[in-house]
Amino acid sequence: MAVKTKKRLPDVADLTKVQARVELTRLALELGGHDKRYYQDDAPSVSDAEYDELRKRFNAIEARFPEFVSSDSPSQKVGASPSGRFKKVRHAVPMLSLDNAFAEADVLDFVGRIRRFLKLGDDDKIDFSAEPKIDGLSMSLRYEGGELVTAATRGDGAEGEDVTANIRTLKDVPQKLKGRNVPDVCEVRGEVYMTKKGFLALNERQKAAGDTIFVNPRNSAAGSLRQKDSSITASRPLGFFAYAWGEMSAMPEDTQSGMIGWFERCGFSTNPLTKLCHSVEQLIAFHRGIEEQRAELDYDIDGVVYKVNRLDWQERLGFVSRTPRWAIAHKF
């Protein structure tokens, strides 16, 4: 039997305007379908690497033909719209995505762009908070008066799904924040995940019961959290790492690493591998070290994330479209 070979696509540099428009339309439909299956159905049909390649090509074509960029382009969107199974929650501060780096040269470019934007010299030090990129479900937890009032998925970045009842079953999520001088309004953000060990045990139980077998821990975590019956969520081995924030009526710290420490004092779990790096060389070494440990970790990761440590610099750097200038995901 003859084996079908994948048709080689023309280089982006060789595309005509007509070809570019046609391919952007095709890729937008393909990416939209993948986003729905990943974010709404918890049933991805391609690997993360395959999805990243599609997204890279789409972005490269748009970069060459910026006149084709529209408000409904995948490059301007985050995640997928809420499914309708849960009440919608509008995020006070949008939950955006991260730009990706796939090579060490991309990290050098990232740091160089920050230096130029902030008008820093080569000798000016930039500290970065570096952390493993957990492959889970992004979550925003809203506290008012120190009490948990709402938990919402990222959704399309502007609106997510209300999963408060389910989130309350997670041991890693405090119902009331610890400590003094807690801001009146706090939105703590992070990732809900399932350990590899817990995932394997869950699938054994699912198999014995003749129930759905999950594809991987990420989709198992997402499916477990998006249940109408919170007792099902409570029976699943879910964890939560805090690493970011949304609306804050007051900022308790002035650095990214300081905020991580504050999350811990409030009662949250944070990733113990998070590290403060002082140079590009340390960022690259961190990425290599985490990649070496990847197989030994009891949770899935698909890269590491670097964030400018000073919050005043984060504010000055701001955002481009759906991504911050001050952070990047360095994929494996």
C-alpha positions, 0 to 999 in steps of 0.5 A: 500500500502506498504511503501518503506523504504530507504535502510541503507548504511553500515558504512564507517568503514565497507566498503571493498575496492571494495565496496568503489570504487563502492560507490564512483563512484555512489556518484560522478555521483549523486553529479555531477548531483545535481551540474549541476541542482543547478549551471547550471539549477537553479533547484535543485532536493534535499534539501541542507541538503540531498546534504550535507549528500551525500557530507559528505559520499563521503568525509568520504570514500575518507578519508578512502581510499585516494588512490581513490582520483582523479583530477576529484573527486567531492572533488577536484571541485567547483560548475559546469562548465559554461553552455555555455549560456554566454561568459566564464570568467577566474578568475584571482584568483580561486573562491573556496569553504568552508569546512563545520562544522555541530557540535560545536565540528567541530568548536573546531577542526577548531580552534585547527587546526589553532593553530597547523598550526600557532604554537600558544599557548592556550593563544594566541588570534585568532580573527575571522570575523563571518558573516551569510552565504547567500544562493545566487549566488556567484559573482566576480566583477572586477574593473579597474581604479575604473570602473566596467569592468566585472562581472562573476559567480563562475562557476567551480571556475576557469571559470565563466559566463560573466553576466556584463550587468545584474549585472549593473542593481543592485543598490547594485553594484557601477559602479564606486568605491568611495573614494581615493587611490582605487587600479588599479585592484580590484576584489570584491566578494560576493553574489547576493540574493533575499529577501523573500518578493521580492521572494513571490511577484515575484512568484505572478506575475509569477503565474498571467502571467502563467510563471515559478514559482520559487522554492526558493529565491536562485534559483530565484536570479540565474535564474533572473541574468542568463537572456539574456535580462538584462531588465528582471534582472532589473525588479527583486528584487536582492541585493548584499552583498560584503564579499571577494575579488580576484585579488587586485593590492594593499591591502587597509587593513590588516584584514578581518574586515578592508576589510569589512569596506573598501567595505562599503566606496567604496559603497557596501552593507555588511551584518550588522550582521557581527561581530568580535569574539575573542574566540571559545565561541563567535563563538558558541554564534554567531552561536546560535544567528543567528540561532534564528534570521534566521526566521525573516531575509528577506533573506535565510541563511544556516549557518554562516562563520568564517574567521581568521581576520588577512590577514597575517595569512590567507596567511600563512594558505593557502589552502587545495584542494578546501578550505581555511584553514582559513575559515569554514562554520558552517551549521545549 
